[in-house]
Amino acid sequence: MAKQTPCDVAAEVRAVSARQNISHSHLAELIGITRMSMSRRMNGSVQFKYHELLAVSRVLNTPVGVFFGERAA
């Protein structure tokens, strides 16, 4: 597996949230960060923190590895 950049991880989070029709602002609210913080993470300018990705994983019911290019089982 190739090394994932913050932009790659953000693209995967965007894709999964879009498939589930969850807006970025709603996702931010659900994981406890501001909309502006989520926006920075979603555009890849700021890297997701580990605990944030865990929270996103729980909210989207998606394994964390999916955000790093692994296939969901």
MARNUDREN-686764 format. One line per field, with one value per atom (N, C-alpha, C): atom name; residue in three letters; x, y negated, z negated; residue number from 0. Coordinates in Angstrom, 1 decimal. Example, Ala and Ser with C-alpha at 12.3 -4.5 7.8 and 13.67 -1.06 7.14 Angstrom:
2
atome <- (N,CA,C,N,CA,C)
residu <- (ALA,ALA,ALA,SER,SER,SER)
u <- (13.2,12.3,13.2,12.8,13.7,12.9)
v <- (5.7,4.5,3.3,2.2,1.1,0.0)
w <- (-7.8,-7.8,-7.8,-7.1,-7.1,-7.9)
num <- (0,0,0,1,1,1)
END
This chain:
73
atome <- (N,CA,C,N,CA,C,N,CA,C,N,CA,C,N,CA,C,N,CA,C,N,CA,C,N,CA,C,N,CA,C,N,CA,C,N,CA,C,N,CA,C,N,CA,C,N,CA,C,N,CA,C,N,CA,C,N,CA,C,N,CA,C,N,CA,C,N,CA,C,N,CA,C,N,CA,C,N,CA,C,N,CA,C,N,CA,C,N,CA,C,N,CA,C,N,CA,C,N,CA,C,N,CA,C,N,CA,C,N,CA,C,N,CA,C,N,CA,C,N,CA,C,N,CA,C,N,CA,C,N,CA,C,N,CA,C,N,CA,C,N,CA,C,N,CA,C,N,CA,C,N,CA,C,N,CA,C,N,CA,C,N,CA,C,N,CA,C,N,CA,C,N,CA,C,N,CA,C,N,CA,C,N,CA,C,N,CA,C,N,CA,C,N,CA,C,N,CA,C,N,CA,C,N,CA,C,N,CA,C,N,CA,C,N,CA,C,N,CA,C,N,CA,C,N,CA,C,N,CA,C,N,CA,C,N,CA,C,N,CA,C,N,CA,C,N,CA,C,N,CA,C,N,CA,C)
residu <- (MET,MET,MET,ALA,ALA,ALA,LYS,LYS,LYS,GLN,GLN,GLN,THR,THR,THR,PRO,PRO,PRO,CYS,CYS,CYS,ASP,ASP,ASP,VAL,VAL,VAL,ALA,ALA,ALA,ALA,ALA,ALA,GLU,GLU,GLU,VAL,VAL,VAL,ARG,ARG,ARG,ALA,ALA,ALA,VAL,VAL,VAL,SER,SER,SER,ALA,ALA,ALA,ARG,ARG,ARG,GLN,GLN,GLN,ASN,ASN,ASN,ILE,ILE,ILE,SER,SER,SER,HIS,HIS,HIS,SER,SER,SER,HIS,HIS,HIS,LEU,LEU,LEU,ALA,ALA,ALA,GLU,GLU,GLU,LEU,LEU,LEU,ILE,ILE,ILE,GLY,GLY,GLY,ILE,ILE,ILE,THR,THR,THR,ARG,ARG,ARG,MET,MET,MET,SER,SER,SER,MET,MET,MET,SER,SER,SER,ARG,ARG,ARG,ARG,ARG,ARG,MET,MET,MET,ASN,ASN,ASN,GLY,GLY,GLY,SER,SER,SER,VAL,VAL,VAL,GLN,GLN,GLN,PHE,PHE,PHE,LYS,LYS,LYS,TYR,TYR,TYR,HIS,HIS,HIS,GLU,GLU,GLU,LEU,LEU,LEU,LEU,LEU,LEU,ALA,ALA,ALA,VAL,VAL,VAL,SER,SER,SER,ARG,ARG,ARG,VAL,VAL,VAL,LEU,LEU,LEU,ASN,ASN,ASN,THR,THR,THR,PRO,PRO,PRO,VAL,VAL,VAL,GLY,GLY,GLY,VAL,VAL,VAL,PHE,PHE,PHE,PHE,PHE,PHE,GLY,GLY,GLY,GLU,GLU,GLU,ARG,ARG,ARG,ALA,ALA,ALA,ALA,ALA,ALA)
u <- (0.8,0.0,0.9,0.6,1.3,1.1,2.0,1.9,0.8,-0.1,-1.2,-0.9,-1.2,-1.0,-2.3,-2.2,-3.4,-4.5,-4.1,-5.1,-5.8,-5.0,-5.5,-6.6,-6.2,-7.1,-8.4,-8.2,-9.4,-10.3,-9.7,-10.5,-11.3,-10.7,-11.5,-12.6,-12.3,-13.4,-14.5,-14.1,-15.2,-16.0,-15.4,-16.1,-17.1,-16.6,-17.4,-18.6,-18.3,-19.4,-20.4,-19.9,-20.8,-21.7,-21.2,-22.0,-23.1,-22.8,-23.8,-24.6,-24.5,-25.2,-25.1,-23.9,-23.6,-22.7,-23.3,-22.6,-21.3,-20.4,-19.2,-19.5,-20.4,-20.8,-21.5,-22.3,-22.9,-21.9,-21.0,-19.9,-19.1,-18.8,-18.0,-18.7,-20.0,-20.8,-20.8,-20.9,-21.0,-19.7,-18.6,-17.3,-16.7,-17.4,-17.1,-16.0,-15.9,-15.0,-15.8,-15.2,-15.9,-16.0,-16.9,-17.1,-15.8,-15.2,-13.9,-12.8,-12.7,-11.7,-12.0,-13.2,-13.6,-13.2,-13.5,-13.2,-11.7,-10.9,-9.4,-9.0,-9.6,-9.2,-9.7,-10.9,-11.5,-10.8,-10.2,-9.4,-8.0,-7.6,-6.2,-5.2,-5.6,-4.6,-4.2,-5.0,-4.7,-4.9,-4.0,-4.1,-5.1,-6.0,-6.9,-6.0,-6.4,-5.8,-6.3,-5.5,-5.9,-7.3,-7.5,-8.8,-10.0,-9.7,-10.7,-11.1,-10.1,-10.4,-11.1,-10.8,-11.5,-13.0,-13.2,-14.6,-15.3,-14.7,-15.2,-15.6,-14.7,-14.9,-16.1,-16.3,-17.5,-18.8,-18.7,-19.9,-20.3,-19.3,-19.6,-19.7,-19.5,-19.5,-18.6,-17.4,-16.4,-15.1,-14.4,-13.1,-12.1,-11.3,-10.3,-9.4,-9.1,-8.2,-8.7,-10.0,-10.6,-10.1,-9.9,-9.4,-7.9,-7.3,-5.9,-5.7,-6.8,-6.8,-7.1,-7.4,-7.7,-9.2,-9.4,-10.8,-11.6,-12.9,-13.8,-14.1,-14.3,-14.6,-16.1)
v <- (1.2,0.0,-1.2,-2.2,-3.4,-4.3,-5.1,-6.1,-7.1,-7.3,-8.2,-9.6,-10.6,-12.0,-12.5,-13.6,-14.1,-14.4,-14.7,-15.0,-13.7,-12.6,-11.3,-10.8,-11.0,-10.6,-11.4,-12.7,-13.6,-13.2,-12.8,-12.4,-11.2,-10.2,-9.0,-9.4,-10.3,-10.7,-11.4,-12.2,-12.9,-11.9,-10.9,-10.0,-9.1,-8.7,-7.8,-8.7,-9.9,-10.7,-11.1,-11.3,-11.6,-10.4,-9.2,-8.0,-7.8,-8.3,-8.2,-9.4,-10.4,-11.7,-12.4,-12.4,-13.1,-14.4,-15.5,-16.8,-16.9,-17.7,-18.0,-18.7,-19.6,-20.4,-19.4,-18.5,-17.6,-16.6,-16.1,-15.3,-16.0,-17.2,-18.0,-18.0,-18.3,-18.4,-17.0,-15.9,-14.6,-14.2,-14.7,-14.3,-15.3,-16.5,-17.5,-18.5,-18.8,-19.9,-20.9,-22.1,-23.2,-22.9,-23.5,-23.4,-23.8,-24.9,-25.4,-24.4,-23.7,-22.7,-21.5,-21.1,-20.1,-20.5,-21.7,-22.2,-22.1,-22.5,-22.4,-20.9,-20.1,-18.6,-18.0,-18.4,-17.9,-18.3,-19.5,-20.0,-19.6,-18.9,-18.3,-19.3,-20.5,-21.5,-21.3,-20.5,-20.1,-18.6,-17.9,-16.5,-16.1,-15.1,-14.6,-14.0,-14.3,-13.7,-12.3,-11.4,-10.0,-9.9,-10.6,-10.5,-11.0,-11.9,-12.4,-11.4,-10.7,-9.6,-8.5,-8.2,-7.1,-7.5,-8.8,-9.3,-9.2,-9.7,-9.6,-8.2,-7.3,-5.9,-5.4,-5.7,-5.3,-5.9,-7.2,-7.9,-7.3,-7.0,-6.5,-5.0,-4.4,-2.9,-2.3,-2.8,-2.4,-2.2,-1.1,-0.8,-2.0,-2.3,-3.4,-3.1,-1.9,-1.5,-2.0,-2.1,-2.5,-3.9,-4.8,-6.1,-6.1,-5.0,-4.8,-3.9,-3.7,-3.0,-1.5,-1.0,0.5,0.7,1.8,2.2,2.6,2.2,2.6,4.1,4.8,6.2,6.4)
w <- (0.0,0.0,0.0,0.8,0.9,-0.3,-0.6,-1.8,-1.4,-2.3,-2.1,-2.7,-1.9,-2.3,-3.0,-3.7,-4.3,-3.3,-2.1,-1.0,-0.6,-0.6,-0.2,-1.3,-2.5,-3.6,-3.6,-3.4,-3.3,-2.1,-1.0,0.2,-0.2,-0.9,-1.3,-2.3,-3.2,-4.2,-3.4,-2.5,-1.7,-0.9,-0.3,0.5,-0.4,-1.5,-2.4,-2.9,-3.4,-3.9,-2.8,-1.6,-0.5,-0.2,-0.1,0.1,-0.9,-2.1,-3.2,-3.4,-2.5,-2.5,-3.9,-4.4,-5.6,-5.3,-5.6,-5.2,-6.1,-5.6,-6.4,-7.7,-7.6,-8.9,-9.9,-9.4,-10.3,-10.9,-10.1,-10.5,-11.6,-11.4,-12.3,-13.7,-13.6,-14.8,-15.6,-14.8,-15.4,-16.0,-15.5,-16.1,-17.1,-17.2,-18.2,-17.8,-16.5,-16.0,-15.3,-15.1,-14.4,-12.9,-12.3,-10.8,-10.1,-10.6,-10.0,-10.2,-11.3,-11.5,-10.5,-10.4,-9.5,-8.0,-7.7,-6.3,-6.0,-7.0,-6.8,-6.7,-7.4,-7.3,-6.0,-5.6,-4.4,-3.1,-3.2,-2.0,-2.0,-3.1,-3.2,-3.7,-4.0,-4.5,-6.0,-6.7,-8.1,-8.2,-8.7,-8.9,-9.9,-9.7,-10.7,-11.9,-13.1,-14.3,-14.4,-15.1,-15.2,-15.8,-16.9,-17.6,-16.8,-15.9,-15.0,-14.0,-13.4,-12.5,-13.1,-14.3,-15.1,-15.2,-15.6,-15.7,-14.4,-13.3,-12.0,-11.6,-11.9,-11.6,-12.3,-13.5,-14.3,-13.7,-13.4,-12.9,-11.6,-10.7,-9.4,-9.3,-10.4,-10.5,-9.4,-9.4,-8.4,-9.1,-8.7,-9.3,-9.0,-9.9,-9.8,-8.6,-8.3,-7.2,-5.9,-5.7,-4.5,-4.1,-5.1,-4.9,-4.4,-4.5,-4.1,-2.9,-2.2,-1.0,-1.1,-2.3,-2.4,-1.9,-1.4,-1.0,-2.2,-2.3,-3.3,-3.1,-4.2,-4.1,-3.8)
num <- (0,0,0,1,1,1,2,2,2,3,3,3,4,4,4,5,5,5,6,6,6,7,7,7,8,8,8,9,9,9,10,10,10,11,11,11,12,12,12,13,13,13,14,14,14,15,15,15,16,16,16,17,17,17,18,18,18,19,19,19,20,20,20,21,21,21,22,22,22,23,23,23,24,24,24,25,25,25,26,26,26,27,27,27,28,28,28,29,29,29,30,30,30,31,31,31,32,32,32,33,33,33,34,34,34,35,35,35,36,36,36,37,37,37,38,38,38,39,39,39,40,40,40,41,41,41,42,42,42,43,43,43,44,44,44,45,45,45,46,46,46,47,47,47,48,48,48,49,49,49,50,50,50,51,51,51,52,52,52,53,53,53,54,54,54,55,55,55,56,56,56,57,57,57,58,58,58,59,59,59,60,60,60,61,61,61,62,62,62,63,63,63,64,64,64,65,65,65,66,66,66,67,67,67,68,68,68,69,69,69,70,70,70,71,71,71,72,72,72)
END
